[in-house]
Amino acid sequence: MQRSIINQGVAMLHTVTKPNSSERTPYEWGENSWRDDYSKVDDSNREELSRRGENRRKRQLAEKAAGLTRSSMIADG
């Protein structure tokens, strides 16, 4: 399936004629249960997410002070 999706995307590079073009693949997710937990914030993860957010803000301030114009990618952990 992944190879098919990549091939479809590469084929679009050769055939697309205008910007912001898109195309649907013939595949669907088997289930939607992942949506229940996606970006979920509750008592089980609130402290961890808060800690990560604070660390990210500190890193952004340090990078800005160092003259960087773009922040580094967000890493897990």
C-alpha positions as CSV (number, residue, x, y, z in Angstrom):
1,M,0.0,0.0,0.0
2,Q,2.7,2.5,0.9
3,R,4.6,1.9,-2.4
4,S,1.3,2.4,-4.3
5,I,0.7,5.8,-2.5
6,I,4.3,6.9,-3.2
7,N,4.0,5.9,-6.9
8,Q,0.7,7.8,-7.2
9,G,2.4,10.9,-5.7
10,V,5.4,10.6,-8.0
11,A,3.1,10.2,-11.0
12,M,1.3,13.4,-10.0
13,L,4.6,15.3,-10.2
14,H,4.6,14.5,-13.9
15,T,1.0,15.2,-14.6
16,V,-0.2,18.1,-12.4
17,T,-0.8,21.4,-14.2
18,K,-1.7,23.8,-11.4
19,P,-0.6,24.5,-7.8
20,N,-2.4,23.0,-4.8
21,S,-3.5,20.0,-6.7
22,S,-4.5,16.9,-4.8
23,E,-5.7,13.4,-5.6
24,R,-7.4,10.7,-3.4
25,T,-5.9,7.3,-3.0
26,P,-8.1,4.3,-3.1
27,Y,-7.3,3.4,0.5
28,E,-9.1,4.0,3.8
29,W,-8.1,3.6,7.4
30,G,-9.4,0.3,8.8
31,E,-10.9,2.0,11.8
32,N,-11.2,5.5,13.4
33,S,-10.5,4.6,17.0
34,W,-7.1,6.4,16.9
35,R,-9.1,9.7,16.7
36,D,-10.2,9.2,20.3
37,D,-6.7,9.7,21.6
38,Y,-5.2,12.0,19.0
39,S,-4.1,15.3,20.6
40,K,-5.9,14.3,23.8
41,V,-5.2,16.2,26.9
42,D,-6.4,14.8,30.2
43,D,-5.2,14.1,33.7
44,S,-3.2,11.2,32.5
45,N,-0.8,13.3,30.4
46,R,-1.4,16.9,31.4
47,E,1.8,17.2,33.6
48,E,4.0,15.6,30.9
49,L,2.6,17.9,28.1
50,S,3.0,20.9,30.4
51,R,6.7,20.0,31.0
52,R,7.3,19.5,27.3
53,G,5.7,22.8,26.5
54,E,7.8,24.6,29.0
55,N,11.0,23.0,27.7
56,R,10.0,23.9,24.2
57,R,9.5,27.6,25.1
58,K,12.8,27.7,26.9
59,R,14.6,26.2,23.9
60,Q,12.8,28.7,21.6
61,L,14.0,31.7,23.7
62,A,17.5,30.4,23.8
63,E,17.6,29.9,20.0
64,K,16.1,33.4,19.5
65,A,18.8,34.9,21.8
66,A,21.4,33.0,19.7
67,G,20.2,34.7,16.6
68,L,18.4,31.8,15.0
69,T,15.4,32.8,12.9
70,R,13.8,29.4,12.9
71,S,13.3,27.0,15.8
72,S,14.5,23.5,15.7
73,M,12.2,20.6,15.1
74,I,10.2,19.3,18.1
75,A,11.7,16.1,19.4
76,D,9.9,13.5,21.5
77,G,10.8,13.5,25.1
